[in-house]
Structures are given as C-alpha cells and as structure tokens.
Amino acid sequence: MCGISGFLAFQSVDIQECVRMNDFIRHRGPDDEGFVSFPFPAGDTLVYGGMDTPIETYQSGTHYAPTAEVSSATGSRAALVMGHRRLSIVDLSPLAHQPMCTSDRRYWIVYNGEVYNHIELRSELEQLGHQFISHSDTEVILCAYKEWGQQCLHKFNGMFALLIYDRETNMLFAARDRFGVKPFYYWVSENGIGFASEIKQFNALDGWSARVNGQRAYDFLNWGITDHTDETLFSGVYQLRAGHAMQVDAGRICSSDSPVEAGKRLASYQWYQIQEQPFSGDRQQAALEFREKLIDSVRLRLRADVPVGSCLSGGLDSSSIVCVANQLLREKGAHDLQKTFSARAEVSKYDESKWIDIVVNATKVEAHFVCPPLSGLFDDNARITWHQDEPFGSTSIYAQWKVFALAAEQNTKVMLDGQGADEQLAGYHGFFGPHLVSLLGAGKIIALINEMGAMQRLHGYGYARSMTYLAGALLPVWLKDVLRKLTGRTSEQAAWLDADRLKCKELYPFKSSGSQMTQSIHALSKSQLTASNLQMLLHWEDRDSMAHSVESRVPFLDYRLVEFVVGLPDEFKLSDGITKRVLREGMSGVLPDAIRDRMDKKGFETPEEVWMRQTAPDLFRQKLADAIKVSNGIVRHDEATRLLEEMISGQRPFSFLPWRMISFGEWIKEFNVVV
C-alpha cells in the first residue's frame, strides 16, 4: 500500500532528511506524500505536503491536512519527523491522506499495509462512540489504538507496519503484522533513530555508511537464507521481527544525556504467536472448513477501490486463489474479468503454460503472460538488487519481477498471490523427511514402507532417495555436515569463502535447534512460518511488487486459516505421498481436477541451469569474475571459479550457489558496501 519514513533525533534533525528518505521510496506510493514534525519539549506540530501531494489534500479541511509544501521548510529542525508515501487502494479521497491524526490531534500515524476487516472494526468502534470522517482503514487503526491501546493489534486481520506517536505522552509505538508481510527497519545513528520501509532510505541520513554484516552474509552466501533473524546484511540495521512490536520513550531519548548507542538494537516484544486450533473432526470435515476459511480470506482481500488481479503459476496455491476469486466475483455480478499474470519459460522443462491454460480455460479470466528472457536478466539485475535492498537467492526473483512489471503495465494495482501455503500445508518435498521420521518414531513400520512406496509411485523417489530424506531429518546437525562434505554439497566450511575476512562463524544458521525442528511436519511447518523460510519469500514479494507500485496480498496468510491448518493432524497435510491433502480435497469442485491431481512442484522459475550450462556460460563466468573482484577476497577466486566450471561441465550438480555469489557482488556495487 505505502511506505513510511521517520527520524527521532537525540537533539534535533533537519526535516529535509526525512524528505530525502521519502524520496527513496516514491515507487511505494506515487499517489500522495506527507510529513509531520514535532518539536520538543513544546511548540507547534507542523504538517506538510510534498511534490506528489494533490491540491485537493491541502483543501480537505481535516485535522491532518498539510498547510504548506515541505520545500518551504528548508532549514527547519524538529525532534521527531514522520513521513509517508501513499499508494491509493482503499478510500481514494484526500481524507485518507497520511500522516493522519485523531480529531484531538493527540495520536498520529504513518502506516503501510491493509487491514482487511476494517469495515467490521469500524462498526464495532462506532458502537463504542467513535466517529469517522473517512472510509480508510488507517482511521480505523487510529481509533482502535485510542480505544484498546497496544492490544488493538489482535483485532487486525491484515498486513501492516505502523508507527504511532502519542503527542501527550511522547511515546512512539511501532508494530509489524503477524507473519511479516510488510517490512519495518530501523537504524540507530550518532544523531538519532531512523525508521523505514526499506533499508535504502538510510542513505538519506547523516552518518550513514553501508557496512557488511559478516555473519548474515555468510548465512546468505553459504546457506541461501536471509530474514531469519532481526539482523540484516547491513551492519547495524535491524528489522522489527514478524509479530513483534516496540515502544520508544521519545521524550526521554530526546532529553537524555546518554541516548541509545549507535548501531545497537532496540528492545521489542512478541505480540503474536501462532495459536493453533485443535481439530477433532475427520479429513472430510477438515477439507470443508479449510475451503470456507480460504474463501473468506480471499473475500476480504478482494476489498479495494481499484481493480484486483492475481498471480497465476499453474500450481495448486495460485490456481486455488484465482478460482476462488473468480467464483466470488461472479457471485457479486462483477462485469470485468479477473486479470491474471503469469511467467512462461522458453525451455519446456520449466514452462508451466500447460497448467496455466487449464485454469484460464476453466475460469475465462483475462490472462496476461511474460517470458523473462536471459537478455534482460543482467540488464535488470542492478535495478532489482536496488529494490530488494539485499542480495537474493536465485533468478526466480527476476521472473517474479517481470510478472509484477506486467501487472503494472496493465494498470493493476493489487495482486493476490499464494505465498505461505507451502509452509503450512507441507507443500515442499522437504516435508517428506519429517513425515517418515514421525512414522518411524511411532513404530508404524508398515505405514513407513507404504509411504516410501507411494513416494516412488507418485514422485519417482526410489527407496534410496527415501532413506536420504529419512536420514536428513533424523541425523544430528554435525553428522549431516560430515555427509554434506563427503557428497560435495553445502557444508559449514566452504572452501570458496574466506570466513576470516568476512569475520563470521562457520555455522549452520539453525544449529542451536539441533535436529529436533525436523522431527515432524508440525514442527517444520512452524519453523518455516516463523523463522526459516517465509519471511525471506515475503521480503522478495514485497520489493518486487512495490518496485512497480503494485500491492501484493497473500490470502493463505490470513491468521485464522494458518492457525486452523497448523492445528490439523500431520496426515491431513501429507500422507500416501500426497502433499497439501486438505487443500486438494477442500478445493474439489472449485479447482480443475487436473490441477488438484498434479504432483510436481514448481513456481515462478527461470531456466537458470540451462542458461548457465548451455546458453551463456561465458556470461556467467564474467559476472562471477566481477563479483569475486568486488568481494575484496571474501569469495576466493580459484575455488569459486573451479566450482562454477565443474557445474557448467556437469561434474558438480547444479545449484544456485554461483548466482548467490553474483548477487552478493551486485549488492556490494549497488550500495557501495564496505567489506
């Protein structure tokens, strides 16, 4: 929906620093912008518009209407400045302008996201005596905070990152949605605390210098994981974790002789944990309830004052969303066809056209397609890296980028997508290991053998592959690392990486949890939803969509649906070799049978392996050489080059490791990172 900026100064700050922060994220909200500044200990609260603020906003007559353009405030200083960029989705009028305040001007908010149940909450708040002047969810959030304080977060069904200032108590309150769909970063400098939607905004602040966080860089380069902690690849930059909030005493900080230490994290607390709902019914009942909850989730996420489209990969998740949305739109008598956006591939092995066409023909949607070419990969890579803020793990992000670019070309400002389904529904084949372990642990040997047979029949996995899955989930981390080394796979110590230069510990990122987190589908699912996978995918989704001023909504992450699915027995999600069983059965009659019955697993993939090995190996060689050079010795030349050559020749199995090195080098260049 939007982007936010903020700076709390230890003494005072030039308002234009916040303006420059806002300029870095114009793509997140080109429809409107606004600023509010607060002096300490006393003085007038000043409200400004910007270059993109419509003239009608100045004339709206609200308590938060800007009185002047911020360019007139050159040289002005304040203790706290809050800025906002608006992508108009709900209530397109000037009444939804931000920063917004309550009628008494006590509470002020800048907010990014959507609270989908704002209509129901508005009705509840009106019964409690609150009055509204807009139809925006932003005003609902403000009134909810005024009524219920920090507990209001539990009322919201949506995605959000928000910053609220209480003018009376001088307290700043920040919060992030349950699963981290929307981002929130902060950085403590020598001058104060910066708050932002994207890390690049800190470039606008005095004292900023991009420095590598060696441990998180190691996690990315060697293991392909990011966003699994509150740290980022930028040293000193932190993110508020999913389902977390924090309160900052702005008055104390601005008057303190010993402000917060530069580069340190702020105290936060976890306001949300998955409250799984126990289920005692049979699989058929579970399927019906799953269907009802998914339909209601999509229904809420169709709420918008602009057209809503959908990503369509041809897989179970996106296809379910498209089919459910199509059904709901037809019930409402919608005259315009739903628009879908898909990536095709020029190599048949990676092309999902067959499956996409089945859904398109069944729903009669207005389908749009793009085939991401190799020629555009490296042309776009610098821009994608800039928008992503951090390096990314494979060229699938490029395919996703092209899909959102296509949506923007078709003037579609809101997109539904299927993120979060695999993690809760055991959609990844990596769930086979914990499933087999749980059968073994329960002494169900016959069931274990039958499951291995089903895996071979449906997925072509022989008993040797099944035993590999079993061992991978059962063995302790240290032994798995030994086996990785023996088989040439990723291990804790990478010969191509100079850990001393990176100043990192060579450890598996989740080593402290041992092997217990993979002992059951339930445990692995909760880990992926909260710590090891989902937040990284949501990061990529947010940046790829917002780079094109498109809002992405993820119906599978309605917390009511997640808590229901996580509470189901494991076998309702994976059994007889069939993944996502409750979804497949729940979507009977909604999803085409050919889609419900498909067993392979793909996403917005590119033919990266073919590009690297056959189409343009010299191009990948050159890009890796460039990355090695800018890494300042972190990526070792001889070892990394040898690894790529072995992969090109087929001596080593294909992996995304060379791409991670290339992406790391591009990130260093784009952000002038000191390594």
C-alpha positions in Angstrom: 0.0 0.0 0.0 2.6 2.6 1.0 5.9 3.4 2.5 6.9 5.1 5.8 9.8 7.2 7.0 10.7 8.6 10.4 13.5 10.0 12.4 13.7 10.5 16.2 16.6 12.9 16.9 18.7 12.9 20.0 18.8 16.6 19.8 17.1 17.8 16.5 17.1 16.9 12.9 16.8 18.8 9.6 13.3 18.0 8.3 14.8 17.6 4.8 16.5 14.4 5.9 13.1 12.7 6.3 12.0 14.2 2.9 15.1 12.6 1.3 14.1 9.3 3.0 10.7 9.5 1.4 12.2 10.3 -2.0 14.0 6.9 -2.0 10.7 5.1 -1.9 8.5 7.0 -4.3 7.8 3.7 -6.0 5.9 2.5 -2.9 3.5 5.4 -3.0 3.5 7.8 -6.0 -0.1 8.9 -5.4 0.5 11.2 -2.4 3.0 12.1 0.2 3.0 13.9 3.6 5.1 14.9 6.6 4.6 15.9 10.2 7.2 17.4 12.5 7.1 17.7 16.3 9.3 19.9 18.4 10.4 19.1 22.0 9.6 19.9 24.7 6.9 22.3 23.3 5.9 24.0 20.1 3.6 23.7 17.1 3.0 20.5 15.3 3.7 21.3 11.6 2.1 19.3 8.7 3.5 19.4 5.2 2.7 18.1 1.8 5.2 17.2 -0.9 5.7 17.3 -4.7 3.2 14.5 -5.2 0.5 15.8 -2.8 -2.7 16.5 -4.7 -4.0 20.0 -4.3 -7.3 18.6 -3.0 -5.5 17.3 0.0 -4.5 20.8 1.1 -8.1 21.8 0.8 -9.6 18.8 2.6 -10.2 20.6 5.9 -9.1 17.7 8.0 -7.1 18.0 11.2 -4.1 16.5 9.4 -4.4 18.4 6.1 -1.0 19.9 5.1 -0.7 23.6 5.4 2.4 24.1 3.2 4.7 22.2 0.9 7.7 20.7 2.7 10.1 22.6 0.4 9.2 25.7 2.3 10.6 24.2 5.5 14.2 24.1 4.3 16.5 24.5 7.3 13.7 23.8 9.7 14.6 21.4 12.5 12.5 19.1 14.8 12.9 16.4 17.3 10.6 13.9 15.5 9.7 13.8 11.8 7.3 11.3 10.2 6.9 10.9 6.5 4.5 8.8 4.3 4.2 7.7 0.7 0.7 6.6 -0.4 -0.4 4.1 -2.9 -4.2 4.7 -3.0 -6.1 1.4 -2.7 -8.9 2.0 -0.1 -10.7 5.3 0.0 -9.0 7.2 -2.9 -10.1 10.6 -1.5 -7.8 13.1 0.3 -9.5 12.1 3.5 -7.2 9.0 3.6 -4.0 11.2 3.5 -1.2 10.4 5.9 0.3 11.2 8.3 -3.2 11.1 9.9 -4.2 12.1 13.4 -7.2 11.7 15.7 -9.6 14.6 16.0 -7.9 15.9 19.1 -4.5 15.7 17.3 -3.1 13.5 20.1 -2.3 10.3 18.1 -0.5 10.4 14.8 0.2 7.5 12.4 2.2 6.6 9.4 1.2 3.1 8.2 2.0 0.7 5.4 -0.4 -2.2 4.6 -4.1 -3.1 4.6 -6.4 -4.1 7.5 -8.9 -6.2 5.6 -11.5 -6.4 8.3 -11.7 -2.6 8.7 -15.4 -2.5 7.8 -16.3 -4.8 10.7 -13.9 -3.0 13.1 -15.4 0.4 12.1 -18.9 -0.8 13.0 -17.6 -2.1 16.4 -15.8 1.2 17.1 -18.9 3.3 16.1 -20.9 1.4 18.7 -18.3 2.4 21.3 -18.8 6.1 20.3 -16.1 6.7 17.8 -16.8 8.9 14.8 -15.2 8.7 11.3 -14.6 11.2 8.6 -13.0 8.8 6.0 -13.6 5.3 4.7 -9.9 4.4 5.2 -8.5 1.5 7.2 -5.9 4.0 8.5 -8.5 5.9 10.5 -9.8 2.6 11.9 -6.4 1.7 13.2 -6.0 5.1 14.9 -9.4 4.8 16.6 -8.6 1.2 17.6 -5.4 2.3 19.2 -7.1 5.1 21.0 -9.7 2.6 22.3 -7.7 -0.5 23.0 -4.1 0.6 23.1 -1.4 -1.9 22.0 -4.0 -4.7 22.3 -5.6 -3.4 19.2 -3.1 -5.4 17.1 -5.0 -8.6 18.0 -8.1 -7.1 16.4 -6.5 -6.6 13.0 -6.7 -9.1 10.1 -4.2 -7.9 7.6 -0.7 -6.9 6.7 0.9 -3.9 8.3 3.9 -2.0 9.5 2.9 1.1 11.5 4.4 3.9 13.6 2.1 5.8 16.0 3.1 8.8 18.1 1.3 9.8 21.2 1.7 13.6 21.5 0.6 13.7 25.1 2.9 11.0 26.5 5.7 11.4 23.9 5.7 7.7 23.3 6.4 6.1 19.9 4.8 2.8 19.1 5.8 0.5 16.2 4.4 -2.8 15.2 4.6 -5.3 12.4 2.0 -7.8 11.2 1.8 -11.4 12.4 3.8 -13.0 9.6 5.9 -10.1 8.4 4.2 -9.4 5.1 5.1 -5.7 5.3 8.6 -4.5 6.3 9.9 -2.3 9.1 13.5 -1.4 9.6 15.4 0.9 12.0 18.9 2.2 12.4 20.4 3.9 15.4 23.0 6.6 14.3 25.0 9.0 16.3 22.2 11.5 15.8 19.1 9.5 16.4 16.9 6.6 15.3 15.7 6.2 11.7 12.6 4.2 10.9 12.0 3.0 7.3 10.1 0.6 5.0 13.3 -0.1 3.0 16.9 -0.1 4.0 18.0 2.2 1.2 16.2 5.1 2.9 19.1 5.3 5.4 21.2 6.6 2.6 19.5 9.9 3.2 20.7 10.2 6.8 23.9 11.9 8.0 26.5 9.5 9.2 25.2 6.5 7.1 27.8 4.1 5.8 26.9 0.7 4.3 28.9 -2.0 6.0 28.6 -5.7 5.6 27.2 -7.8 8.5 29.6 -10.8 8.1 27.5 -13.4 9.9 24.4 -12.7 7.9 26.4 -12.5 4.7 27.8 -16.0 5.5 24.3 -17.3 6.1 23.2 -16.0 2.7 26.2 -17.0 0.7 26.7 -20.5 2.0 23.1 -21.5 3.0 20.9 -19.2 0.9 19.0 -17.8 3.8 18.1 -14.3 4.8 15.5 -12.6 7.1 15.7 -15.4 9.7 16.8 -13.1 12.4 16.2 -9.4 13.3 19.6 -8.6 11.7 20.1 -7.7 8.0 23.2 -7.9 5.7 23.8 -4.3 6.6 25.7 -4.0 9.9 23.7 -2.0 12.5 20.4 -2.2 10.5 17.7 -4.2 12.2 14.2 -5.2 11.3 11.3 -5.5 13.6 10.5 -9.2 13.5 7.2 -10.6 12.3 4.6 -10.4 15.0 6.7 -8.0 17.1 6.2 -4.5 18.4 8.2 -1.9 20.3 7.6 1.2 22.3 10.1 4.1 22.4 10.0 6.8 25.0 10.7 9.7 22.6 10.6 12.3 25.3 13.3 10.6 27.4 15.5 9.9 24.5 15.5 13.5 23.2 16.2 14.9 26.7 18.7 12.2 27.8 22.4 12.8 28.3 23.0 9.1 27.3 20.9 8.3 24.2 20.8 4.9 22.6 24.1 3.6 21.5 24.7 3.9 17.7 24.4 0.6 15.8 22.5 -1.2 18.6 19.1 -2.9 18.5 16.1 -1.5 20.3 14.0 -3.6 22.8 11.0 -5.2 21.3 8.4 -7.8 22.3 6.5 -10.5 20.6 2.8 -9.6 20.4 1.8 -12.6 18.3 2.4 -16.3 18.4 0.6 -18.9 16.3 -2.4 -20.1 18.4 -3.1 -23.4 16.6 -6.7 -24.5 16.8 -7.2 -28.1 17.9 -9.2 -30.2 15.5 -11.1 -33.4 16.3 -13.1 -34.0 13.1 -12.3 -36.2 10.1 -10.5 -35.3 6.9 -13.7 -34.5 5.1 -14.7 -32.1 7.8 -11.3 -30.5 7.7 -11.5 -30.1 4.0 -14.8 -28.3 4.2 -13.6 -26.0 6.9 -10.4 -25.2 5.1 -12.4 -24.3 2.0 -14.7 -22.0 4.0 -11.7 -20.2 5.6 -9.8 -19.8 2.3 -12.9 -18.4 0.6 -13.5 -15.9 3.4 -9.8 -14.9 3.3 -10.0 -14.2 -0.5 -13.3 -12.4 0.0 -11.6 -10.0 2.5 -8.6 -9.5 0.2 -10.8 -8.5 -2.7 -11.8 -5.4 -0.8 -10.3 -2.4 -2.7 -11.4 0.7 -4.6 -9.2 -0.3 -7.5 -9.1 -3.5 -9.7 -7.6 -6.6 -8.1 -5.7 -9.2 -10.2 -3.9 -12.4 -9.4 -0.5 -14.1 -10.0 -1.0 -17.5 -11.7 1.8 -20.0 -11.8 -0.4 -23.0 -12.6 0.3 -24.6 -9.2 -2.1 -25.5 -6.5 -1.8 -22.3 -4.5 -2.2 -19.6 -7.1 -4.7 -21.6 -9.0 -6.9 -22.0 -5.9 -6.8 -18.3 -5.3 -7.7 -17.5 -8.9 -10.6 -20.0 -8.9 -12.0 -18.8 -5.6 -11.7 -15.1 -6.6 -13.4 -15.9 -9.9 -16.3 -17.6 -8.1 -16.7 -14.7 -5.6 -16.5 -12.0 -8.4 -19.2 -13.8 -10.4 -21.4 -14.1 -7.3 -21.1 -10.3 -6.9 -22.0 -9.8 -10.6 -18.7 -8.3 -11.5 -18.7 -7.2 -15.1 -15.0 -7.1 -15.7 -13.0 -10.3 -16.0 -10.4 -11.0 -13.4 -6.9 -10.4 -14.7 -4.2 -13.0 -14.2 -0.4 -12.6 -14.7 1.9 -15.5 -15.4 5.5 -16.2 -16.4 6.3 -18.6 -19.2 9.7 -20.2 -19.8 11.5 -20.7 -23.1 12.7 -24.1 -22.0 9.9 -26.7 -21.9 11.2 -28.3 -18.7 10.5 -25.1 -16.8 7.4 -23.9 -18.6 4.1 -24.1 -16.8 1.9 -23.0 -19.7 0.0 -26.3 -19.9 -1.2 -25.9 -16.3 -1.9 -22.2 -16.5 -4.0 -22.7 -19.7 -6.2 -25.3 -17.8 -7.0 -22.7 -15.1 -7.5 -19.9 -17.7 -9.9 -22.0 -19.8 -11.9 -23.1 -16.7 -12.3 -19.5 -15.3 -12.3 -17.5 -18.5 -10.1 -14.9 -16.9 -8.2 -12.2 -18.8 -4.8 -13.8 -18.9 -1.5 -12.0 -19.4 1.9 -13.6 -20.0 5.5 -12.7 -19.9 8.5 -14.9 -20.9 11.5 -13.5 -18.9 14.5 -13.6 -21.3 18.1 -14.2 -20.5 18.9 -11.0 -22.3 17.1 -9.0 -19.6 18.4 -10.8 -16.6 21.6 -8.9 -16.1 20.2 -5.7 -17.6 17.6 -5.7 -14.9 19.8 -7.2 -12.1 21.2 -3.9 -10.8 17.7 -2.4 -10.5 16.2 -5.5 -8.9 19.1 -5.6 -6.4 18.5 -1.9 -5.6 14.8 -2.5 -4.9 15.4 -5.8 -3.0 17.9 -4.0 -0.6 19.8 -7.2 -0.2 21.1 -10.0 -2.4 18.7 -12.7 -3.4 19.0 -16.4 -3.9 18.0 -17.3 -7.4 16.8 -15.8 -10.7 13.2 -16.8 -9.8 13.1 -13.3 -8.3 13.7 -12.0 -11.8 10.7 -13.9 -13.1 8.6 -12.6 -10.3 9.8 -9.1 -11.1 8.7 -9.4 -14.7 5.2 -10.6 -13.6 4.7 -7.6 -11.4 6.0 -5.3 -14.1 3.4 -6.8 -16.5 0.7 -6.2 -13.9 1.7 -2.5 -13.6 1.6 -2.2 -17.4 -2.0 -3.4 -17.3 -2.8 -0.8 -14.5 -3.5 -3.5 -12.0 -2.6 -2.0 -8.6 -3.5 -5.0 -6.4 -2.4 -8.6 -6.9 -3.3 -11.8 -5.0 -0.5 -14.4 -4.6 0.0 -17.8 -3.0 2.9 -17.2 -0.5 2.6 -19.1 2.7 0.7 -22.1 1.5 3.7 -24.4 1.2 5.0 -23.7 4.7 1.7 -24.5 6.5 0.4 -27.3 4.1 3.6 -29.3 3.8 3.9 -28.4 0.1 7.7 -28.7 -0.1 9.1 -32.1 -0.7 11.5 -31.4 2.2 8.5 -32.3 4.4 8.8 -36.0 3.4 11.8 -36.4 5.8 9.9 -35.3 9.0 6.9 -37.3 7.9 9.0 -40.5 7.5 10.7 -39.8 10.9 7.4 -39.4 12.6 6.1 -42.7 11.3 9.4 -44.4 12.4 9.2 -42.8 15.8 5.6 -44.0 16.2 6.7 -47.6 15.4 4.5 -47.6 12.2 6.9 -49.6 10.1 4.3 -50.9 7.7 3.0 -47.4 7.2 6.6 -46.2 6.7 7.2 -48.8 4.0 3.9 -48.0 2.3 4.8 -44.3 2.4 8.1 -44.9 0.7 6.2 -46.9 -2.0 3.8 -44.0 -2.6 6.7 -41.6 -2.9 8.3 -43.8 -5.6 4.9 -44.3 -7.4 3.9 -40.6 -7.4 7.3 -38.8 -7.4 9.8 -41.3 -8.8 11.7 -41.4 -5.5 13.4 -44.8 -5.1 13.9 -46.3 -1.6 17.5 -44.8 -1.6 16.1 -41.3 -2.0 13.5 -42.0 0.7 16.3 -43.2 3.0 18.2 -39.9 2.3 15.1 -37.9 3.3 14.8 -40.0 6.4 18.5 -39.6 7.3 18.3 -35.9 6.6 15.6 -35.4 9.1 16.9 -37.9 11.7 20.6 -37.3 11.9 22.1 -34.6 14.2 23.4 -31.5 12.5 27.1 -32.3 13.0 26.8 -35.7 11.2 24.7 -34.2 8.4 27.5 -31.7 7.9 30.0 -34.5 7.6 27.9 -36.2 5.0 27.5 -33.0 3.1 31.2 -32.6 2.8 31.6 -36.2 1.6 29.0 -35.7 -1.1 30.2 -32.3 -2.3 27.2 -30.4 -1.0 26.9 -27.3 1.1 28.6 -27.7 4.5 29.6 -25.4 7.3 33.1 -24.8 6.0 33.1 -23.5 2.4 36.5 -23.6 0.6 35.4 -20.8 -1.7 34.6 -18.4 1.1 37.2 -16.6 3.4 35.5 -16.7 6.8 38.3 -14.8 8.4 37.9 -11.9 6.0 34.2 -11.9 6.4 34.6 -12.1 10.3 32.0 -14.8 10.7 31.5 -18.1 12.4 31.1 -21.0 10.0 27.9 -22.5 11.5 24.6 -23.8 10.2 22.2 -20.9 10.9 19.8 -23.1 12.9 22.4 -25.3 14.6 21.2 -24.3 18.1 17.9 -26.0 17.5 19.7 -29.3 16.6 17.7 -31.8 14.6 14.5 -31.6 16.6 12.8 -29.0 14.5 12.6 -31.5 11.6 11.2 -34.4 13.6 7.6 -33.8 12.5 5.6 -32.0 9.8 4.1 -29.8 12.5 7.4 -28.7 13.9 9.0 -28.0 10.5 5.9 -26.1 9.4 6.0 -23.8 12.4 9.7 -23.2 11.9 9.2 -22.3 8.2 6.3 -20.0 9.0 8.2 -18.1 11.8 11.9 -18.4 11.4 13.5 -20.1 8.4 11.7 -19.5 5.1 8.6 -17.5 4.9 10.0 -14.1 5.8 12.6 -14.3 3.1 9.9 -15.1 0.5 7.7 -12.2 1.7 10.7 -9.9 1.5 11.2 -10.7 -2.2 7.5 -10.5 -2.8 7.1 -7.1 -1.2 10.1 -5.5 -3.0 9.2 -7.0 -6.4 5.6 -5.8 -6.2 6.2 -2.4 -4.6 9.0 -1.6 -7.1 6.2 -1.4 -9.7 3.7 0.4 -7.3 1.7 -2.8 -7.0 0.3 -4.1 -3.7 0.6 -7.9 -3.2 -1.9 -9.6 -0.9 -1.4 -13.2 0.4 -4.7 -14.9 1.3 -3.0 -18.1 2.6 -1.6 -15.9 5.5 -4.9 -15.0 7.0 -4.1 -15.9 10.6 -7.4 -17.7 11.0 -6.5 -20.0 8.2 -2.9 -20.5 9.4 -4.0 -21.3 12.9 -6.6 -23.8 11.6 -4.1 -25.6 9.3 -1.3 -25.7 11.8 -3.6 -27.4 14.3 -4.6 -30.2 11.9 -3.1 -33.7 12.2 0.0 -34.0 10.1 -1.5 -36.7 8.0 -4.3 -34.3 6.8 -1.5 -32.4 5.1 0.8 -35.1 3.9 0.1 -38.8 3.5 0.2 -41.6 0.9 2.8 -39.5 -0.9 0.3 -36.7 -1.4 1.2 -33.2 -0.3 -1.4 -30.5 0.6 -4.1 -33.1 1.1 -6.6 -30.8 2.9 -6.3 -28.2 0.2 -6.7 -30.7 -2.7 -9.8 -32.1 -1.0 -11.2 -28.8 0.0 -10.9 -27.4 -3.5 -12.9 -30.2 -5.1 -15.4 -28.7 -7.4 -13.6 -25.3 -7.4 -10.2 -26.2 -8.8 -9.9 -28.1 -12.1 -9.2 -31.8 -11.3 -6.0 -31.8 -13.4 -4.6 -29.1 -11.2 -5.8 -30.8 -8.0 -4.1 -34.0 -9.0 -0.7 -32.7 -10.2 2.1 -33.9 -8.0 5.1 -32.0 -9.3 6.3 -28.8 -7.6 7.3 -25.6 -9.4 7.0 -21.8 -9.0 8.0 -18.7 -11.0 11.1 -20.5 -12.2 13.6 -19.5 -14.9 15.8 -21.9 -16.8 18.8 -20.8 -14.9 20.5 -24.2 -15.2 20.2 -24.1 -19.0 21.3 -20.5 -19.2 24.4 -21.3 -17.1 25.4 -24.5 -18.7 24.3 -24.2 -22.3 23.0 -20.8 -23.4 25.5 -18.3 -21.9 28.2 -19.9 -19.7 30.7 -17.2 -20.6 28.3 -14.5 -19.4 28.0 -16.3 -16.0 31.8 -16.7 -15.9 32.2 -12.9 -16.4 29.6 -12.0 -13.8 31.2 -14.3 -11.3 34.6 -12.8 -12.0 33.1 -9.3 -11.4 31.6 -10.5 -8.1 34.9 -12.1 -7.0 36.7 -8.8 -7.7 34.4 -6.6 -5.7 34.1 -9.0 -2.8 37.6 -8.0 -1.7 38.7 -11.6 -1.1 35.6 -12.8 0.6 34.8 -15.0 -2.4 38.0 -16.8 -3.2 38.9 -16.6 -6.9 40.4 -20.0 -7.6 37.9 -22.1 -5.6 34.8 -20.2 -6.8 35.9 -20.3 -10.4 36.6 -24.0 -10.2 33.2 -24.6 -8.6 31.4 -22.8 -11.5 33.4 -24.7 -14.1 32.5 -28.0 -12.5 28.9 -27.0 -12.5 29.0 -25.9 -16.1 30.6 -29.1 -17.2 28.2 -31.3 -15.2 30.9 -32.6 -12.8 29.0 -31.0 -10.0 25.2 -30.9 -9.6 23.5 -27.6 -10.4 22.8 -25.3 -7.5 22.0 -21.6 -7.0 25.4 -21.1 -5.3 27.1 -19.3 -8.2 24.1 -17.0 -8.5 24.3 -16.1 -4.8 28.0 -15.1 -5.3 27.0 -13.0 -8.4 24.1 -11.4 -6.5 26.3 -10.7 -3.5 28.8 -8.8 -5.8 26.0 -6.8 -7.4 24.7 -5.8 -3.9 28.2 -4.6 -2.9 28.3 -2.4 -6.0 24.8 -1.0 -5.8 25.0 0.0 -2.2 28.8 0.8 -2.0 29.1 -1.7 0.8 32.3 -1.7 2.8 33.5 -5.3 3.0 
